[in-house]
Amino acid sequence: MKSSHARQKELFKLLKAEVNRQKKGIHLIASENDCPPEVLKLVGSPLINKYAEGYPGKRYYSGNQYCDEIEKSAIEAAKRLFNAPHANVQPHSGSTANAIILDALLKKKDTILALALDHGGHLTHGHLKNFSGKEYNFVHYHVNPLTQRIDFDEVEVLAQKHSPRLIICGYTSYPRAVDFERFGKIARKYGAFAMADISHIAGLVATGLHSSPFPAMDVVMTTTHKTLRGPRGAIILCTKELAQRIDNSVFPGHQGGPFMNSIAGKAWALWNAQTRPFLSYQKRILRYAKQMEEEFISLGCVLVTGGTDTHMLLIDTLKSWGIDGASASKLLEKNYIYANHNLIPFDSGTAQKPSGLRIGTAWIAHKKYLKQDIKKLAKKIVEICTKK
C-alpha cells in the first residue's frame, strides 16, 4: 500500500501529465479554453485562503478590505462589459447560477419554457434527473425539422397554452445566433420572466459580434471560462428590479463564502474582454468557425443547421461518416484531437451514443492558426473518422 507521501507525489505527476496532454493536444471542445497566465496566477493565489461571506462592505468576517475592492472591480467590469444594470460575480458555476436564478424568480413546480435538451438545451434547462427537472415543471420547445432553427411559432403556441413563469433562451449546443428580442417580446406578451444563458457566446456578446441580451432579458447568466477565456465560474446579470432577489438567492440562499481567487480571475478576464486584442480574438473565433464550416461542407460533411453563426459547429456523424458521435470522439482522441459527442435534433441515438460531434474554435483562435492550418485540421478530422 502506498504511503501518504507517495500519494501526494503522485498528484503532481498527474498534474504534469495533464499539462503535457493539454500542450500536445488540439482542443476543440466548445466548453473549454486556454486560461491566460494572469488568470492562472490569480486563481492559484493566496486569495483562496480568505473567507468573504456577504458582499463588499457587508462581510461577516474581518480582514476583507482588499477582497472588497477585488469584488467591486469584477462587478464594475461585468456591468460595463455587458451594459447590465446589476451584476453578481459570486456564483461558483453555471449550474449553480441557474439554480440561483430559478429559486430567486420562481416557486417550486412553476412552469418554465426552454429548448429541449436534445435540440441544444442545457442539463439545467429541465433534464429530469437534474434539480431543474425535479423541482420545476418544464415545457420544451424545439427546432424546426427542416431548418433545424428555433421554431418560434411553437414557442408562441406553447407560451400561450402553458403560461410559463419563465422563458429561457441561450444554449449549449445550438450553433446559431439567439434572437433575444423576439424571446423577450413573447415573454412580456404572456407575463413571463425572460432569461438568457449566454455561457457559450459571452465573448461574442461582450464584443458586439452577437446581439446583446439587454434590454430584452430580465436576467442573464454566463460562465466565464468558455469564449470569455477566464476562470471556471459564473456571473449573473439582471435588471435593478431583480437585483435584491438575485443577491439574496446567491447569499445566503445557495452559497456561503465566495471563492475570492476565482472572483479575481473573473475581474481580470472581464476587464481583458474590453481590450482591442480580445476583440481581435473573438473575430478569429468566428472566422475560424466559418472556415471550418466551409471546409467540412466541401468534404461532404453534414452540419446541423447547415453551418454556424458562433464558435460552435455540430457535425451529424451518422450522415457524414456512418458512425456515432462517441466513436468519432474516441477516434479523434487517439490522435490528440479533443471534441465531444453530442445529441443532435431528432437524434436516433442516445446521450452516450448520439449522432453528433460538437466542435468549438475558441482554443485554436487563441493559438492563431492560419487559414491553411484550419483546412488541414478539418481534413484530418474527416480522414480519421472515415478510416474507422
Secondary structure, 3 states (H helix, E strand, C coil): CCCHHHHHHHHHHHHHHHHHHHHHCEECCCCCCCCCHHHHHHHCCHHHHCCCCEECCEECCCCCHHHHHHHHHHHHHHHHHHCCCEEECCCCCHHHHHHHHHHHHCCCCCEEEEECHHHCCCHHHCCCCCHHHHHCEEEEECECCCCCCECHHHHHHHHHHHCCCEEEECCCCCCCCCCHHHHHHHHHHCCCEEEEECCCCHHHHHCCCCCCCCCCCCEEEEECCCCCCCCCCEEEEECHHHHHHHHHHHHHHHCCCCCHHHHHHHHHHHHHCCCHHHHHHHHHHHHHHHHHHHHHHHCCCCEHHHCCCCCEEEEEHHHHHCCCHHHHHHHHHHCCEECEEECCCCCCCCCCCCCEEEEECHHHHHCCCCHHHHHHHHHHHHHHHHHC
